[in-house]
Amino acid sequence: MTTLLNWLWPTTRGSTPEIHVSLSVCPKALSRSGSVPFSIILTATLRAPRPVTVLSFMTLLSTSEKALYEGGFTFTDTNTGVPAPRANIDLCYDFGDGGILLGQENASMFLELQPGIPCRVEHALRLVPPAPEDATGAQPIYVDKGDASGLESGRVYKIGLGDEQATIAWWTYGTKDDVLNAEGRSGKESVDDTKPIPLPLLLDKTAVFEVVT
């Protein structure tokens, strides 16, 4: 079905946009003690002739906690080349029969990218400090909350992009305000009304970090 949104910002007009990403970490080492906050910083830069609005929900362009679990970032041991196992998390959402609607009520699910202007998304790993030593003198036991599961102390890991969340399934030309506030629509439109060409996140620069106790 041809919609007003397609007429205003057709996804097929001109060349397909590209979203290039680079990764960095802060600090350079992940302390499993949880004493120092640790973040993965993804910087996305759009290559396109004009602004693009993307559905960032459940992708690496969103700060959803799922990015740090299975299907999100990957962590490969630089010595062995073996990816670290990731914990799985199931997040269930019900958007009803209409799906995700285009409107300000869902503004947090969309992200506007401007050509050539870096967009920074920070993913903070949540860590639970070890329990204090008990009266018997037993060593503290580190309790993992999931984000850092599978990462071993003394190892160095290279960060990659997992298949599940490294593709933008829905996007359109136009600013976020224009897309979510488009006038003249016949009723509410959802992202299910259009099927643009998926946009993969193109990794230009990765990052490495060491895990310490």
C-alpha positions as CSV (number, residue, x, y, z in Angstrom):
1,M,0.0,0.0,0.0
2,T,1.4,3.4,-1.0
3,T,1.2,5.8,1.9
4,L,1.7,9.5,2.3
5,L,4.9,8.8,4.2
6,N,6.3,7.0,1.1
7,W,5.4,9.9,-1.1
8,L,7.0,12.5,1.2
9,W,10.2,10.5,1.9
10,P,10.5,7.5,-0.4
11,T,13.2,5.1,0.7
12,T,14.0,4.3,-2.9
13,R,14.8,7.8,-4.0
14,G,18.5,8.2,-4.8
15,S,21.2,6.0,-3.3
16,T,20.7,3.9,-0.2
17,P,22.0,5.5,3.0
18,E,24.9,4.0,4.8
19,I,25.4,4.0,8.6
20,H,29.1,3.6,9.6
21,V,30.0,2.9,13.2
22,S,33.1,3.0,15.3
23,L,33.5,1.5,18.8
24,S,35.5,2.6,21.8
25,V,35.5,1.8,25.5
26,C,35.9,3.8,28.7
27,P,38.0,3.0,30.6
28,K,40.4,0.7,28.8
29,A,39.9,-2.2,31.2
30,L,36.7,-3.9,32.6
31,S,37.0,-4.5,36.4
32,R,35.0,-7.4,37.4
33,S,34.9,-6.1,40.9
34,G,32.4,-3.5,39.7
35,S,34.5,-0.7,41.3
36,V,34.9,1.3,38.1
37,P,32.0,1.9,35.7
38,F,32.6,0.5,32.2
39,S,31.0,1.5,29.0
40,I,31.0,0.6,25.3
41,I,30.6,3.7,23.2
42,L,29.1,3.3,19.7
43,T,29.5,6.3,17.3
44,A,27.3,6.2,14.2
45,T,27.8,8.4,11.2
46,L,25.3,8.7,8.4
47,R,26.4,8.9,4.8
48,A,23.3,10.1,2.9
49,P,22.2,13.3,1.1
50,R,19.7,14.3,3.8
51,P,18.6,13.3,7.3
52,V,17.3,9.8,8.0
53,T,15.0,8.6,10.8
54,V,15.5,4.9,11.9
55,L,13.7,2.6,14.1
56,S,16.4,2.1,16.7
57,F,14.3,0.0,19.1
58,M,16.0,-3.3,19.8
59,T,19.1,-2.4,17.8
60,L,22.7,-1.4,18.8
61,L,21.6,2.2,18.2
62,S,19.4,2.0,21.3
63,T,20.6,1.8,24.9
64,S,18.4,-1.2,25.5
65,E,20.1,-3.7,27.9
66,K,19.7,-6.4,25.2
67,A,22.7,-5.0,23.4
68,L,24.9,-6.5,26.0
69,Y,23.4,-10.0,25.8
70,E,23.3,-12.7,23.1
71,G,22.6,-11.2,19.7
72,G,24.1,-7.8,20.6
73,F,27.8,-7.0,20.9
74,T,30.2,-9.9,20.4
75,F,33.4,-10.3,22.5
76,T,36.2,-12.4,20.9
77,D,39.3,-13.5,22.8
78,T,42.2,-11.9,20.9
79,N,44.5,-14.8,21.9
80,T,42.3,-17.7,21.0
81,G,39.9,-16.2,18.5
82,V,37.0,-17.8,20.3
83,P,33.9,-15.6,21.0
84,A,32.9,-15.4,24.6
85,P,29.5,-17.0,25.4
86,R,26.8,-14.4,26.0
87,A,23.9,-14.7,28.4
88,N,20.4,-14.8,26.8
89,I,17.6,-12.4,27.8
90,D,14.1,-12.5,26.6
91,L,12.2,-9.2,26.4
92,C,8.6,-9.3,25.4
93,Y,6.6,-6.4,24.1
94,D,3.0,-6.2,22.9
95,F,2.2,-3.4,20.5
96,G,-1.2,-4.7,19.6
97,D,-2.6,-5.3,16.1
98,G,-1.3,-2.0,14.8
99,G,2.4,-2.6,15.5
100,I,4.8,0.2,16.3
101,L,2.9,3.4,15.4
102,L,4.5,6.5,13.9
103,G,3.8,9.1,16.5
104,Q,5.3,11.1,19.3
105,E,4.0,8.5,21.8
106,N,6.8,6.2,20.4
107,A,9.5,8.8,19.9
108,S,12.0,7.0,22.2
109,M,12.0,4.1,19.7
110,F,13.2,6.2,16.8
111,L,16.5,8.0,16.2
112,E,17.3,10.8,13.8
113,L,20.7,10.7,12.0
114,Q,22.1,13.8,10.3
115,P,24.5,13.4,7.4
116,G,28.1,13.5,8.5
117,I,27.3,14.3,12.1
118,P,28.4,11.6,14.6
119,C,25.7,10.2,16.9
120,R,27.0,8.7,20.1
121,V,25.3,5.8,21.9
122,E,26.7,4.6,25.3
123,H,26.1,1.1,26.6
124,A,27.0,0.8,30.2
125,L,27.8,-2.7,31.6
126,R,26.0,-3.3,34.9
127,L,28.2,-5.0,37.5
128,V,27.3,-6.4,40.9
129,P,30.1,-6.1,43.5
130,P,31.2,-9.3,45.2
131,A,29.6,-10.2,48.5
132,P,31.7,-9.3,51.6
133,E,33.9,-12.1,53.1
134,D,31.8,-14.1,55.6
135,A,32.7,-15.0,59.2
136,T,34.3,-18.3,58.1
137,G,36.9,-16.5,56.1
138,A,35.6,-17.7,52.7
139,Q,36.6,-15.7,49.7
140,P,34.0,-13.3,48.3
141,I,32.0,-14.6,45.4
142,Y,31.4,-12.4,42.4
143,V,27.7,-12.2,41.6
144,D,27.2,-11.5,37.8
145,K,24.1,-9.7,36.7
146,G,24.5,-10.9,33.1
147,D,26.2,-8.0,31.2
148,A,29.7,-9.3,31.8
149,S,28.9,-13.1,31.9
150,G,31.4,-15.2,30.0
151,L,34.2,-12.6,30.2
152,E,37.2,-14.0,32.0
153,S,39.8,-12.1,34.1
154,G,43.2,-11.8,32.4
155,R,41.7,-12.0,28.9
156,V,41.7,-9.3,26.2
157,Y,38.6,-9.1,24.0
158,K,37.8,-7.5,20.7
159,I,34.2,-6.1,20.3
160,G,32.1,-6.9,17.3
161,L,28.6,-6.4,16.1
162,G,26.2,-9.4,16.5
163,D,23.9,-10.3,13.7
164,E,20.6,-9.9,15.5
165,Q,20.9,-6.2,16.4
166,A,23.3,-4.8,13.8
167,T,20.7,-4.2,11.1
168,I,18.2,-1.4,10.8
169,A,14.9,-3.0,9.6
170,W,13.0,0.2,9.2
171,W,14.1,3.7,8.1
172,T,12.9,6.6,6.0
173,Y,14.3,9.9,4.8
174,G,13.3,12.9,6.9
175,T,13.8,14.4,10.3
176,K,12.4,12.6,13.4
177,D,9.9,15.4,13.9
178,D,8.7,15.4,10.3
179,V,8.3,11.6,10.3
180,L,6.5,11.3,13.5
181,N,4.3,14.4,13.0
182,A,3.5,14.1,9.3
183,E,0.2,15.7,8.5
184,G,-2.4,14.5,6.2
185,R,-2.3,10.8,7.1
186,S,-5.4,8.7,6.9
187,G,-5.3,7.3,10.4
188,K,-2.3,6.0,12.3
189,E,0.5,4.5,10.3
190,S,3.0,1.9,11.6
191,V,6.4,0.7,10.6
192,D,4.7,-2.4,9.2
193,D,3.1,-0.3,6.4
194,T,6.4,0.1,4.6
195,K,9.2,-2.4,3.9
196,P,12.4,-0.5,3.2
197,I,15.7,-2.1,2.2
198,P,17.4,-3.1,5.6
199,L,20.5,-1.1,6.5
200,P,23.4,-3.0,8.1
201,L,25.6,-1.1,10.5
202,L,29.0,-1.0,8.9
203,L,31.8,-1.4,11.4
204,D,34.7,0.9,10.5
205,K,36.6,0.7,13.8
206,T,36.4,-1.8,16.6
207,A,37.8,-1.7,20.2
208,V,39.6,-4.0,22.6
209,F,39.6,-4.2,26.4
210,E,41.1,-6.3,29.1
211,V,39.2,-7.9,31.9
212,V,40.8,-7.4,35.3
213,T,39.7,-8.5,38.8
